[in-house]
């Protein structure tokens, strides 16, 4: 597929990775199902992330975007394993010379009664990790 996409002649600037089972209906469902948030799905998702890095490079691109998951609050027991997972995904980068971008929600999803553009802009930020 990468060869066919490159041969099509359209301009590509990056790729995006979504994981099976992610549900973006509400902030609460995103927190439960999004990115690397669920410890039970992390190993499979890390494998899929590595596959996506290979695919991105095969397309001749350097940008891979994904939703990494909600960042657990400081002091909670799930914070360190989550951060370790992010560090593990970033460790895949040096040999791939890729850039991955992740949209992480910094606050609990209860900040909003209903999802809205204002809520999303207030509670999330874009991060980048470059390894060359």
C-alpha positions, 0 to 999 in steps of 0.5 A, a space after each residue: 500500500 505505501 508504494 501505491 500511495 506514493 505512486 498516486 502522486 498526491 502530496 502527503 505530509 504525515 500519517 495518523 494512527 488510530 487503535 481498534 476499540 477507541 471510542 471518541 463519543 465523550 471525554 469519559 469514553 476517550 479516557 477509557 479507550 483511547 491511546 495507551 490508557 488501558 493497561 490491557 491493550 498496551 502491548 498490542 498497541 505498542 506493536 501497532 505503533 511500531 508497525 505505523 512507524 515502519 509504514 510512515 517511513 515507507 511512505 517517505 514521511 517523518 510525521 506520525 500522529 496519534 492520541 496517546 491517551 489521558 495523562 493520569 494525574 500526578 500521584 496516582 498509581 497508573 501514572 508511572 506505568 503510563 509514562 513508562 509506556 510513552 517512553 517505550 514508544 519513544 524509544 522506538 524512534 531513534 532507529 526510525 528517525 521519525 517524529 511522532 505527535 500526540 494529543 494528550 488530555 492533561 486534565 480529567 474529562 470531568 472538566 466539561 459537562 459535554 464535549 465542545 471545542 472550547 473544552 478540547 482547546 482548554 484541556 489538551 495540548 499537542 506534544 512532539 518528540 523528535 529523534 534523528 
